[in-house]
Amino acid sequence: MENIKELLSRRGLYTVNKGATIKEVVFYMAEKGVGLVPIMDSGKLIGVFSERDLVKRVIAKIRALNRLKLMM
């Protein structure tokens, strides 16, 4: 079984800096094809932001959500 270091060596580790906007982070995650990014501050890990955070902490708080429609 591989350890974390071995797993990460096969795939890039994409991080964002503290203070980035939600829009910047979401577009970055989409561009890189990842569902979670570590948040860094001066080279230190201070947290993570995930697709679940986007849904629970951002989208679910939009008051006009009941008027938005899927356009697929």
MARTORDO-487715 format. One line per field, with one value per residue: residue number from 1; z, x, y of N, C-alpha, C, O in turn. Coordinates in Angstrom, 1 decimal. Layout:
seq (NUM | ...)
nzz (Z | ...)
nxx (X | ...)
nyy (Y | ...)
cazz (Z | ...)
caxx (X | ...)
cayy (Y | ...)
czz (Z | ...)
cxx (X | ...)
cyy (Y | ...)
ozz (Z | ...)
oxx (X | ...)
oyy (Y | ...)
// end
This chain:
seq (1 | 2 | 3 | 4 | 5 | 6 | 7 | 8 | 9 | 10 | 11 | 12 | 13 | 14 | 15 | 16 | 17 | 18 | 19 | 20 | 21 | 22 | 23 | 24 | 25 | 26 | 27 | 28 | 29 | 30 | 31 | 32 | 33 | 34 | 35 | 36 | 37 | 38 | 39 | 40 | 41 | 42 | 43 | 44 | 45 | 46 | 47 | 48 | 49 | 50 | 51 | 52 | 53 | 54 | 55 | 56 | 57 | 58 | 59 | 60 | 61 | 62 | 63 | 64 | 65 | 66 | 67 | 68 | 69 | 70 | 71 | 72)
nzz (0.0 | -0.8 | 0.6 | 1.7 | 0.7 | -1.6 | -3.1 | -3.6 | -5.1 | -7.6 | -8.6 | -9.0 | -6.4 | -5.6 | -4.4 | -2.5 | -1.6 | 1.5 | 1.8 | -0.9 | -3.2 | -3.1 | -5.7 | -7.2 | -6.1 | -6.7 | -9.5 | -10.0 | -8.8 | -10.6 | -13.0 | -12.4 | -11.9 | -9.4 | -6.2 | -3.8 | -2.1 | -0.4 | 2.0 | 2.2 | 4.2 | 4.3 | 3.6 | 5.3 | 6.2 | 6.7 | 6.5 | 4.6 | 1.6 | 0.2 | -2.3 | -0.9 | 1.1 | -0.5 | -1.3 | 1.3 | 2.8 | 1.1 | -1.3 | -0.2 | 1.3 | -0.3 | -0.8 | -3.0 | -4.1 | -4.7 | -7.0 | -9.0 | -11.9 | -13.3 | -16.2 | -18.3)
nxx (0.8 | 0.5 | 2.0 | 1.0 | 2.8 | 3.8 | 1.5 | 0.9 | 3.0 | 2.6 | 0.6 | -0.2 | -0.1 | -2.3 | -2.7 | -4.1 | -3.8 | -4.3 | -6.9 | -7.6 | -10.3 | -13.6 | -14.6 | -12.2 | -11.0 | -12.9 | -12.9 | -10.3 | -10.1 | -11.9 | -10.5 | -8.2 | -9.3 | -9.9 | -11.4 | -10.9 | -8.9 | -5.9 | -5.4 | -3.1 | -0.9 | 1.7 | 3.4 | 2.5 | 0.1 | -3.2 | -5.8 | -8.5 | -10.4 | -13.3 | -15.5 | -17.8 | -17.7 | -18.2 | -20.9 | -22.3 | -21.5 | -21.6 | -23.3 | -25.7 | -26.5 | -27.4 | -29.9 | -31.7 | -31.8 | -33.9 | -35.0 | -33.1 | -32.3 | -31.5 | -29.5 | -29.1)
nyy (-1.2 | 2.3 | 5.2 | 8.5 | 10.4 | 9.1 | 8.8 | 11.5 | 12.2 | 11.2 | 12.8 | 16.2 | 18.6 | 20.8 | 24.0 | 26.8 | 30.2 | 31.8 | 34.2 | 34.3 | 34.7 | 33.2 | 32.7 | 32.7 | 30.4 | 28.4 | 28.4 | 27.7 | 25.1 | 23.8 | 24.1 | 22.6 | 20.2 | 19.1 | 18.3 | 19.4 | 21.7 | 22.5 | 25.1 | 27.7 | 29.6 | 31.6 | 29.4 | 27.5 | 25.0 | 25.8 | 25.0 | 23.5 | 23.7 | 22.6 | 20.9 | 20.3 | 22.2 | 24.4 | 24.0 | 23.7 | 26.0 | 28.2 | 28.2 | 27.2 | 29.3 | 31.3 | 33.4 | 33.7 | 31.3 | 29.5 | 30.5 | 30.1 | 28.2 | 25.0 | 24.8 | 22.8)
cazz (0.0 | -0.9 | 1.6 | 1.2 | -0.2 | -2.9 | -3.8 | -4.1 | -6.1 | -9.0 | -9.0 | -8.5 | -5.2 | -5.9 | -3.2 | -2.7 | -0.5 | 2.4 | 1.2 | -2.2 | -3.2 | -3.4 | -7.1 | -7.7 | -5.7 | -7.4 | -10.9 | -9.9 | -8.6 | -11.8 | -14.0 | -12.1 | -11.8 | -8.0 | -5.4 | -2.5 | -2.1 | 0.9 | 2.1 | 2.8 | 4.7 | 4.5 | 3.5 | 6.3 | 5.9 | 7.7 | 6.3 | 3.3 | 1.0 | -0.7 | -3.0 | 0.1 | 1.7 | -1.4 | -1.2 | 2.6 | 3.4 | 0.2 | -2.1 | 0.6 | 2.0 | -1.3 | -0.6 | -4.3 | -4.7 | -5.1 | -8.3 | -9.9 | -12.6 | -14.1 | -17.7 | -19.0)
caxx (0.0 | 1.3 | 1.8 | 0.6 | 3.9 | 3.9 | 0.3 | 0.9 | 4.1 | 2.0 | -0.4 | 0.1 | -0.8 | -2.8 | -3.0 | -4.5 | -3.4 | -5.3 | -7.3 | -8.2 | -11.8 | -14.3 | -14.7 | -10.9 | -10.7 | -13.8 | -12.4 | -9.0 | -10.5 | -12.5 | -9.4 | -7.3 | -10.0 | -9.9 | -12.6 | -10.5 | -7.6 | -5.3 | -5.3 | -1.8 | -0.5 | 3.2 | 4.0 | 1.9 | -1.3 | -4.1 | -7.1 | -8.8 | -11.7 | -13.8 | -16.8 | -18.8 | -17.7 | -18.9 | -22.3 | -22.9 | -21.2 | -21.7 | -24.5 | -26.9 | -26.8 | -27.9 | -31.4 | -32.4 | -31.5 | -35.1 | -35.3 | -32.1 | -32.7 | -30.4 | -29.5 | -28.4)
cayy (0.0 | 3.5 | 6.2 | 9.8 | 11.0 | 8.4 | 9.1 | 12.8 | 12.3 | 10.9 | 13.8 | 17.5 | 19.1 | 22.2 | 24.7 | 28.2 | 31.1 | 32.5 | 35.5 | 34.1 | 34.8 | 31.9 | 32.6 | 32.3 | 29.1 | 27.5 | 28.3 | 27.0 | 23.7 | 23.3 | 24.0 | 21.5 | 18.9 | 18.6 | 18.6 | 19.9 | 22.3 | 23.0 | 26.6 | 27.9 | 30.9 | 31.7 | 28.1 | 26.6 | 24.6 | 26.4 | 24.5 | 23.0 | 24.1 | 21.5 | 21.1 | 20.3 | 23.6 | 25.3 | 23.7 | 24.0 | 27.3 | 29.3 | 28.0 | 27.0 | 30.6 | 32.2 | 33.6 | 33.6 | 29.9 | 28.9 | 31.0 | 29.6 | 26.9 | 24.3 | 25.1 | 21.7)
czz (0.0 | 0.3 | 1.0 | 0.3 | -1.5 | -3.7 | -4.4 | -5.1 | -7.5 | -9.5 | -8.3 | -7.3 | -5.5 | -4.7 | -3.5 | -1.5 | 0.2 | 1.8 | -0.2 | -2.2 | -3.5 | -4.9 | -7.7 | -7.3 | -6.5 | -8.9 | -10.9 | -9.7 | -9.9 | -12.9 | -13.7 | -11.9 | -10.4 | -7.2 | -4.0 | -2.7 | -0.7 | 0.8 | 2.8 | 3.2 | 5.1 | 4.5 | 4.5 | 6.0 | 7.1 | 7.6 | 4.9 | 2.9 | 0.0 | -1.4 | -1.9 | 0.9 | 0.8 | -1.3 | 0.2 | 3.1 | 2.4 | -0.5 | -1.3 | 1.3 | 1.0 | -1.1 | -1.9 | -4.9 | -5.2 | -6.5 | -9.4 | -10.5 | -13.3 | -15.6 | -18.4 | -20.0)
cxx (0.9 | 1.0 | 1.4 | 1.6 | 3.9 | 2.7 | 0.4 | 2.0 | 3.6 | 1.1 | 0.0 | -0.7 | -1.1 | -3.2 | -3.5 | -4.0 | -4.5 | -5.6 | -7.8 | -9.7 | -12.4 | -14.3 | -13.3 | -10.7 | -11.6 | -13.3 | -11.1 | -9.2 | -11.0 | -11.4 | -8.5 | -8.0 | -9.9 | -11.1 | -12.2 | -9.1 | -7.1 | -5.2 | -4.0 | -1.7 | 1.0 | 3.8 | 3.4 | 0.5 | -2.1 | -5.5 | -7.3 | -10.2 | -12.1 | -15.1 | -17.9 | -18.9 | -18.5 | -20.4 | -22.9 | -22.6 | -21.4 | -23.1 | -25.7 | -27.3 | -27.3 | -29.4 | -32.2 | -32.3 | -32.8 | -35.6 | -34.2 | -32.5 | -31.5 | -30.6 | -28.7 | -29.3)
cyy (1.2 | 4.4 | 7.5 | 10.4 | 10.4 | 8.7 | 10.5 | 13.0 | 12.0 | 11.9 | 15.1 | 17.8 | 20.5 | 22.9 | 26.1 | 28.9 | 31.7 | 33.9 | 35.4 | 34.2 | 33.4 | 31.7 | 32.1 | 30.8 | 28.1 | 27.3 | 27.5 | 25.5 | 23.1 | 23.1 | 22.8 | 20.2 | 18.3 | 19.0 | 19.2 | 20.5 | 22.7 | 24.5 | 26.8 | 29.4 | 30.9 | 30.3 | 27.1 | 26.3 | 25.1 | 25.8 | 23.9 | 23.6 | 23.0 | 21.8 | 21.1 | 21.6 | 24.5 | 25.2 | 24.2 | 25.4 | 28.5 | 29.2 | 28.0 | 28.3 | 31.6 | 32.3 | 33.3 | 32.2 | 29.3 | 29.4 | 30.6 | 28.3 | 26.3 | 24.6 | 24.1 | 21.1)
ozz (0.7 | 0.9 | -0.3 | -0.8 | -2.5 | -4.9 | -5.6 | -6.0 | -8.5 | -10.7 | -7.2 | -7.1 | -5.6 | -4.0 | -4.6 | -0.4 | -0.3 | 1.3 | -0.7 | -1.2 | -4.1 | -5.3 | -8.5 | -8.2 | -6.9 | -9.4 | -11.9 | -10.4 | -10.2 | -13.6 | -14.6 | -11.8 | -10.3 | -7.6 | -3.2 | -3.4 | 0.1 | -0.2 | 3.9 | 2.6 | 6.0 | 5.3 | 4.5 | 5.5 | 8.2 | 8.4 | 4.2 | 3.7 | -0.8 | -1.1 | -2.1 | 1.2 | 1.3 | -1.3 | 0.2 | 3.8 | 2.9 | -0.3 | -1.6 | 1.8 | 1.4 | -1.3 | -1.8 | -6.1 | -6.2 | -7.1 | -10.6 | -9.8 | -13.7 | -16.1 | -19.1 | -20.7)
oxx (1.9 | -0.1 | 1.4 | 1.2 | 4.1 | 2.8 | 0.0 | 1.9 | 4.2 | 0.8 | 0.5 | -1.8 | -0.2 | -4.1 | -3.2 | -3.7 | -5.6 | -4.7 | -8.3 | -10.3 | -11.7 | -14.1 | -13.3 | -10.2 | -11.1 | -13.3 | -10.9 | -8.6 | -10.6 | -11.3 | -8.0 | -7.3 | -9.9 | -11.7 | -13.1 | -8.2 | -7.9 | -4.9 | -3.8 | -2.3 | 1.4 | 4.7 | 3.9 | -0.3 | -1.9 | -6.4 | -6.3 | -11.0 | -11.3 | -15.7 | -18.9 | -20.0 | -19.2 | -21.1 | -23.9 | -23.5 | -21.4 | -24.0 | -26.7 | -28.5 | -27.7 | -30.1 | -33.3 | -32.6 | -32.7 | -36.4 | -34.5 | -33.0 | -30.5 | -31.7 | -27.7 | -28.8)
oyy (1.3 | 4.4 | 7.6 | 10.9 | 11.1 | 8.9 | 10.7 | 13.9 | 12.5 | 12.0 | 15.1 | 17.4 | 21.3 | 22.4 | 26.6 | 28.4 | 32.0 | 34.6 | 36.4 | 33.8 | 32.5 | 30.6 | 31.2 | 30.1 | 27.0 | 26.2 | 26.7 | 24.7 | 22.0 | 22.1 | 22.2 | 19.1 | 17.0 | 20.0 | 19.5 | 20.0 | 23.3 | 25.0 | 26.3 | 30.3 | 30.3 | 30.0 | 25.9 | 27.1 | 24.9 | 26.1 | 23.8 | 24.0 | 22.7 | 22.8 | 21.8 | 22.1 | 25.4 | 26.2 | 24.9 | 25.9 | 29.6 | 30.0 | 28.6 | 28.4 | 32.7 | 31.3 | 32.8 | 32.0 | 28.5 | 28.8 | 30.8 | 27.4 | 27.0 | 24.6 | 24.4 | 20.2)
// end
